[in-house]
Amino acid sequence: MAMSKIPNNKPGDLSSTKDIFVSAVRFAVSIEGPCLPFGDELRISAQEQIDYMLGEDGDTTVIVADDEVQSEVTMGVYNIIHSFETDLSSLLLDASLEPEGVYNRIMKRVSDLEWMCNVLPKMDLMKNFVSNWAAISGKILGIIEDKKLDRVMWGLKVKLIEVACKVLEAVGYGSVILPAPCRVQLLKTWFPYVRKMKPLLDSKAVEETGFPYKMDEDLCQAIEGAIVSLILTLPSNDQADILADWINSREVGYPDLSEAFEVWCYRTKSAKRRLEEGLDGHSDTAVSP
């Protein structure tokens, strides 16, 4: 599947490049199923090929706008996310607590999700991922917060937060535009989970020497920044609800929403002042001869 840059943008060359790209997408997202005897090696190689083509091959910019290419990628996003959802659901159905085969499959899917979060913005298709992820977020947390999984699978839980961070960043910083109700629901789904998991993971690190599953400083800052930005995109009443819940919570330390609170206060005061000035102006106009 080696690929070199194609000069002159000839139609035939672009067609060949497109065929290679589409084939790579199919293998990268396992649409065509396992390819024995290569197994995961072919999937990983295909993902690396796509990374290269998106980063180095100028012709790919033209190709990714093609309807067939976008359709294949969209199908791949759906395939990976819903395969992940299915495998995750099986954790609660299996008799053993952490069946190795299912867990390994889930972690492979999570790796695919992370890869997608890196390549989809380069194709302007991150919205498709965000919409699918938002649609199943409630179910994901319903499974991972089940009492059966309460004290296990810390690595998976951290990985889920990392993927959620990518989604929150995409929406919070405006690269993906969602309707206000969807933004509110996304935030109200993941914000409480992040707020709960951070102190829990910190306490595990204190209890167990060498505990490897942590929310490192970069991840914490990324999530906090994304959440603050996302809050500030919401209608004022929704901002007030979320900030009031944060203030009343015991875990006010993280994420720190002080910046969002200050901006909300400023905007609220400014809006009130403009309203009062408008009413005063209307009153003066009404009494003038």
Sequence and secondary structure as in RCSB ss.txt:
>XXXX:A:sequence
MAMSKIPNNKPGDLSSTKDIFVSAVRFAVSIEGPCLPFGDELRISAQEQIDYMLGEDGDTTVIVADDEVQSEVTM
GVYNIIHSFETDLSSLLLDASLEPEGVYNRIMKRVSDLEWMCNVLPKMDLMKNFVSNWAAISGKILGIIEDKKLD
RVMWGLKVKLIEVACKVLEAVGYGSVILPAPCRVQLLKTWFPYVRKMKPLLDSKAVEETGFPYKMDEDLCQAIEG
AIVSLILTLPSNDQADILADWINSREVGYPDLSEAFEVWCYRTKSAKRRLEEGLDGHSDTAVSP
>XXXX:A:secstr
      GGG HHHHHHHHHHHHHHHHHHTTTT   TTTTHHHHHHHHHHHHHHHHH TTHHHHTTSHHHHHHHHH
HHHHHHHHHHHHHHGGGTSSSSS HHHHHHHHHHHHHHHHHHHHGGGGT HHHHHHHHHHHHHHHHHHHTSGGGT
TS HHHHHHHHHHHHHHHHHHHTTSS   HHHHHHHHHHHHHHHHHHHHHHHHHHHHSTT      HHHHHHHHH
HHHHHHTTS HHHHHHHHHHHHHSS TTSS  HHHHHHHHHHHHHHHHHHHHHHHHHHHHHH  
